[in-house]
Amino acid sequence: MNSTDVREVVKDKYGQAALRVNQGGSSCCGATAASGLGCDPITSNLYDPVQTRGLPEQAVLASLGCGNPTALAQLNPGEVVLDLGSGGGIDVLLSAKRVGPSGKAYGVDMTAEMLALANENKRKAGADNVEFLKGEIESIPLPDSSVDVVVSNCVINLSADKDRVLREAFRVLKPGGRFAVSDVVTRGEINDEIRKSVLLWVGCVAGALDEDDYSAKLVSAGFEQIAIEPTRVYRVEDAREFLACSGVDAVAPQVDGKFMSAFVRAVKPKACCGPACCS
């Protein structure tokens, strides 16, 4: 798949998810939506109910992440936070609470339906320090050195040009700024049948980087202090559930323990020396 194909498939599927939420349903589809148990083992049970208390219901229902970066990232009052692929806005709204009225939380998303949903959730939440921007994470519509923290929730793996995404994240961060994202990563060799599945790109799996490749790409972008911390490791039972939806459940035993949600941390050097510096 080329980058245009991936982008259009992702945009279509996430647009459909937003429309389902707007119509009173779940962002999931099929039997998992009817079960009320979450989309799959990647996206379910990520947020403490105490944390989401007071957020619009549609923001919670639209969550399709693989972690909770706002709980793991150290966000401080007055900081500027950017969420890459902000969807229905749950992580932006949670970040806005953490940075307070003296801070700012941006979300960038390419899907019109998700942006409309996010802005409605912003209105319902009364979040004055939130702004949602239309754009692609490969070309972030913000100036150089303009944010303190970049967060993201199971979105970078969906990009067909991850090097560009990481360079863009580096560019918009201030010197000393932090990269703190939840993402799906892999460990070891993965069957080509999974990599080629369009549906699994949208399900956050086929586009996932090997953990060593992820670290190498962060270094290449200019980051330092890189750490990848697994938060959920998916076993064969989990894999069979979400692979069955795409018709490739026969390969489930081959992915046992090779997919995981992880918290990925990195820092832009204070004395910037990376490729995105001095632009």
C-alpha positions, 0 to 999 in steps of 0.5 A: 500500500502506498501512503495515499491508499493508507491515508484514504482508508484510515480517513474513511474508517475513522470518519465512519466511527465518528458518524456512529458515535454521533448517531448514538452508537459506539465507535466500534463495529460488528459484534464487539460493538453490541457486546459493550466490551470495547472494540478489542483488547487494544482499545478497551478499558484504557481510562479510569472512570474517575479520570473521564468524569465530567467529559462528554459521553461522545468523547469517551465513546469515540476513543480508539486508542491503545493507551492513556498517554495523558495519565503517563505523561508528566503534564504541568500547569501552563504547558502547551500540549499537542495530540497527534490524531486527536479523534473525538478529543478525549486526550486533548480534553484530558490534557487541557484539564492537566495544563489548566487555564494558563496552558493550551491543548491542541489536537490535529486530525485529518478526518472532518467527521472526527473534527466536528465531533471533537469540536462539539465535545469541546463545546460541551466540556466548556474547554476554553484552552482547547483548539482542534486543527485540521491537518495531517500528522506528517505536516503539522499545522503549527510553528517550529518550537511551539509546544512543550509536549507531543502526545498521541494515542495509537495513531503514529503506527497508522502513518505510512511515513513515520519518519516524517511524523517523528521529524514533524513532532521534533520540529514543533517541540520546544528545546527540552520538549517531551514526546510521550505517546501510546502506540502499538509496537511489535517484537520479532518477525511478523507474518507478511499476511498481517502487514498487507491487510488494509483492515489491520492498518486501520486496527492499529496493528499492521502498521506497527513498528518493531520496537528497535526500529521505533527507537532508531527512527526517533534517534534519526529525527534528533530525539534523545532519552528514548524509552519504550515501556510495554503497557499491554502484551497481546497473547494469542487469545487476544490476537485471535479475536481481532484478527478474526474480524479481518479474515486472517485468524489462522495466523493468530498463533504466529503473533502470540506475544509479538504485539504490544501497546507501549508508552514511548518517551523521548526528549528534544535536546535543549541544545538542539542538534537534530535535522529539524533544528535551525530551520 
